[in-house]
């Protein structure tokens, strides 16, 4: 058995943040049933270009493998009836919608407790269900600006910049997955479900971590740093080599001592005995002088030569890879991070495994579902509907406008 084989999630999710969170639950064995609105064509992620084909895309495949799909119109009374039957068979209702929408859709715990007193209602929204921004839509790019991230990213003399990845979305999804599992654990222990009110805003602000603590406690003002340097540890940044870039980090004194000894030997510097650089605080105070020595030294050799010297010396380092190099790195293969599924339109889809690993059992991968692909299994096997009942519900618009 997989760790979450006994967990069922009824999901009203779309696009990136919500599906990313439940993806890891599905890979761990949870039965994630995506409810897709037939009036809108389902999850908007199905149509994200450039790699889109009909009602599917490689974007959608990335976030929805190992899940099931059913088309259901929750605005129709018959559709609501089916939804509540699903809730009776579920452990959690999971959504990523605007903060005021869960209440309007009646998917809060107060709405669903009469149906299933132990259900956990996990809502990942842009700004949460309280506060002045609760009714605003929240998107990763907006949140990176609002939470101060963009003010910290990029070169000091350049414009504010976002991360190259949607890290607020992805971190928010992981936060929601943790909350959902905690809620299900508590509900099984106590026999009573609850609301889990998660937001991308909360996630982004909380991820300010120690610079936030420094600011709130000591008045520290975070700023963008040259070459992505650490705000206080020197050296810990990207350095230009003769043919590219590498990152070198001295987060412990022993790493600095090793780096100084190596550079003294191969680049003719005199760092190890220089009192200006003897401690963390000394290197921070004399950062400009130290970097005036380090930067010309690293320019003297190509990246591979530096890595060949730094790695066996025990100095934390790595190349600044492009995406192709990262995905073809031997360690990526050794960790089995690239997985494959077969798709009727895209053929073999190669994508990234979940980093969440529990136990030794291999993960089974199923491509993302076509819209409504699993309706017969969900309605017949899970809910026990016969063909006459399904036909009646269909006629009442449960699965979209009657044909």
N, C-alpha and C positions, 0 to 999 in steps of 0.2 A: 504493500500500500504506500501511496505517496502521503506526505505529512498532512495535507489538507483535503484528503479524499472525502472526509465527512463534513465538509463545509460547502454550503451553497449560497451564492451571492446573486441576488436579482439586481441587475445593473442598468441604470439609466445614464449611460456614459457616452461621451463623444469626444472626438478630436484627440488631444494628446495627454493632458494631465491625468484625467480619470482613467482612461484605458491603460496608461503606463503603470499606474498603481495596481490595477487588477490583473495585469499581465503576469506579474510575479506570483500572485495568488493562484492563477490558472496553471502556471508552470509547476507549482507545488502541489497541484492536484485538485484545487477547488473547482467546483462546478459553477462557472461564471456564465450566467444567462443574460445576454445583452437584449434589452428591449429596445427595438428600433421603431421610430415613428414612421408608419407607411405614408403619411401625408407629405413628408419632406424627403423621402428617399433614404431614411435611416441616418446613421452616423455620418456627419459631414466629412469625416476623415476618409470616407470611401472615394471622395472626388478630388483629393488633393493632387495637383499636377507636380511634376511633369509625367510621372509614371502611373497613369490612370487608365483603366480599361473597363468601360461600362460602369458597373456599381462596385468597383474595387480599385485599389491602388496599392502600390508598394508602401506608401505611408500607412495605410490601414493595416496591411499585413504585419508591419513592424510592431503594432501595439495590440493586436487582437488574436494572436495564435492561441490555440487551446481553449477557445471560448465557444459558446453556442449562441445562436441568434434566433429571435422570434420577432416578427412585426406585430405591433400592438398599438392601437389608438387609445390612449388613456383618457382622452376627452369624451369618448363614447361610453355610455353606461355599461355596455357589454364588454368593452375593453377593460374598463375598470374592474369588472367582475373577474375577468381572467387574471388581471394583475393581482388582485387580492387572494385568489387561489394560489398563485405563485408565492406570495408572501407567506401563506400558511405553510408552504413547503421549504421556506428559505430561512437562513440564519441572519442574513443582512440584506438591506436595500442600500445600494451604493449609487451615488450620483455626483456629477460635476456640472452644476448649473449656476446661474446667477443667484446671488444670495437671497433674493425675495421669492425665487421660483419654487423651492421645495414646499413652502407653506401654501402657495397657490395651487400646486399640484397635489396637495394633501399626501405628502410622503414623509412627514415628520413622525416622530414616535407617537405623539398624541393622536395622530390620524390612524396609525396602523396597529397600535397596541390592542384595540378590540379584535383585530384579525389574528394577530400573533403576539401575545404579551412578551415573548422573549426576543422579538426581532430587534436588530441593531440598525438604526437609520444613520448611515454615514454619508454626510454631505460635504463634498469638497467644492468650495465656491471661490470666486475671485477675492472677495473681501470679508467673508463670514456673514452670519445672519444678524449681526448687531453692528451698531456704529453708523456714522454718517455716509459711508460709502457702500453700505450693504446692497443697495439696488443697482450698483454700477457693474457692468461687465468687466472682468479682469483677464488680461492677457499677459503672457510672460514678458513680452517686450515692455509693456506699460509698467509692469511690476518691477522690472529691473531698474527702470528710471525712478519710479516712486520710492523704492526702498533704499536708494543710495548706491546701488551696485554700479550703475553706469558712471557715477562720479569717481569711482575707484578704479575703473578699468580703462586701459589705454595709456599712451605716453603723457607725461605731465603737460607738454605744450600742444597736445592734440585735443580733439573734441571728445566728449564723453562717448563711451563705447559699450555695447552689450556683449555678453559672452557669445561665443560662436555657437553655443547650444542653448536650448530652452531649459536652463537649469532650474528656474523657478517651477516650471511645470513638472519636471521630472522629480524634483525634491518634494513638491506638493503631493504627487501621486504616491511616493513612498511613505510620506507622513500619513496619508489617508489609509494606506494599507496597514500600517502599524496600528492606527487607531481602530480600524475595523477588527483586526485580530484581537486586540485588547478588549474591545466591546463584546465580541462573541465569547471570549473566555469568561468574562464577568457574567454575561447573560446565562451561560450554561451553569455557572456556579450558583447564581442567585435566582435564576428563573425569571428574570425581568430584564427587558431590553432597555434601550436608551437612544438619545441622539448623540452623534459625534459631529461637532461643528468645526470643520477644518477650513482653512483658507490659504490661498496662494500668498496673500498679503502677510499673514502671520508667519508663513514659512520663510518668505523673503526677508522680513525684518529680523526674525530670529537668527537667520543665517549670517547676520552681521557679526555674530559671535564676539570674539575678544576685542576687535576694534570698537564694537558697540559698548562693551564693558569699559574699555579704556575711556571712551568719550563720556559715558554717563557718570563714571566714578572720578576720573581724573582730568576731564576736559580735553582729552586728546582729539585732534582734528585729523581724520583720515584724509589722505590725498593720493592721487595717482603717482606711481613710482616709475622711474626710468627702467626700461627693460624688464618690467614685471617684478621688480625687486620686492622682497619681503619688507614689511614696514619697520622692522627693528633688527632682524638678523642679517649680518653682513659677513661674508657674501652669501646670498641666497637669491639667485636671479638667472636670467638668460644672458649668456655671453656669446658674442659673435666669434666664430672660428674662421679659419682661412676659406672654408667652403660652405658654411652654414651656421647653424646656431645649436648650442647645447645649454642645458640647465645644470648648474652646479649649486649644491646647497650644503651649508655648514650649520646644521641645527644643533650640533654638539661641539664642545671644545675639541674633542678628539678628531673630529672631521677637519676642523681648521688646521690642526697640527699636521695631519697627514697631507692636506693640500699644500700647506706652506712648504713642507719638506720636499714634496714632489716638484713644485714650481722652482724652488731653489736649485734642485738638481738638474732639471731639464730646460729651464728657461733663464737661468742665471740671476734670479731674483734673490733678495736677502730678507725674506719675510719672517722666517721662523724666529729670528733673534730680535726682531723689531718690536720694541716695547709699545709702540703706538697700536699694535694689532694683537696684543697678548690676550685680551679677554673680549667677551661679548660686548661689554659696554665700551671698551676702548675702540673696537672696530666700528661700532655704531658712531662714535664721536668723530672718528677719523675716516669715515666711509669714503669721502671724496678722494682723499689721498690714496687709500687702498685701491679703489677702483681705477685710479690713474696708473697703477702698477699692473693690476690684473687684466684689464681690457687689452692692452698691447701684447701681453704675454699670451693670451688665448688666441690672438690673431695669427700667431706664428705657425700653427699646425691645423690640419683639417680635423673635422669632428671625430672621425673614426680613430685617429691617432690619439686624441685626447681621451676618448672613451677607453681605448686599450690601455692607457696608462692609469687613468683615474679609477676604473672599476676594480682592478686587482689591488690597488692601494687602499680600497675601502672608503673612497670618497663618494657620497651620494651624487649621482649624475645621470643624465640621459639625453638623447638627442631630441630636438624639437622636430618631431615627425609631421609629415602631412598625413591625411586620413589613410591614403593607400599604404603608406609605410607602417602605420599603426596596425592596420588590419592584417598585414602580411608579416608582422613581427613573429619570430619563432615562439615567443612566450604566449602570444595570442593563440597560436595553434596548440601549444602544450596545455593550455588551460581550457581547451575545447570551447572557445568563446564564439565560434562561428557555427551556426546550426543550419540545417536545411529542411525545407518543406516543399511539397509538390503542389503546384497550383495549375488549374486548367487553362488559364490565360497567360500567366507569367512563367510557366515551366518550373524549374528548380529555383526557389527563392532562398537565397543565402542571407541570413540575418544574424543578429547578435543574441546570444544566450542571456538569460537572467544571471546576474552575479550572486543571487541568493541561492546558496547551496545548503541543503539539509540532508545529512545521511549520504549513503553511497549508491542508492538506487538510481539508475539512469533515468533521465527525463524523456518522456515521449512527446514528440512535437507534432501537432496537427495544424495545418494552415488555418488562417483566419476564416470564419464562416462567411458564406454568401448570405445576403440579407434573407432572413426568414428560413434559412436552410434547415434549421432544427425544429421547426414548428411541430411536425408530426410526432417526434420523440417527446418534446416537452409537453404537448397537449395530450397525447395518448398515453405514453408510458409514465410520465411523472404525475400528471393531473388526472389521468383516468377518464378522459373524455372519449365518448364513442363518436362515430362518424355523424350521427344525427345531431348530437350536441354541438359539434364543431360547425356543422352546416348552419345550425340555428344562430350561433354566435357570429358566424361570418355574415349571415343575412342581416344581423343587427349592427354591423359595422365594427365589430371588435378588432378586426385585422385590417381595417382600412375601408374605404367606401365600397359598399356592396356592388358586385358586378352583375 
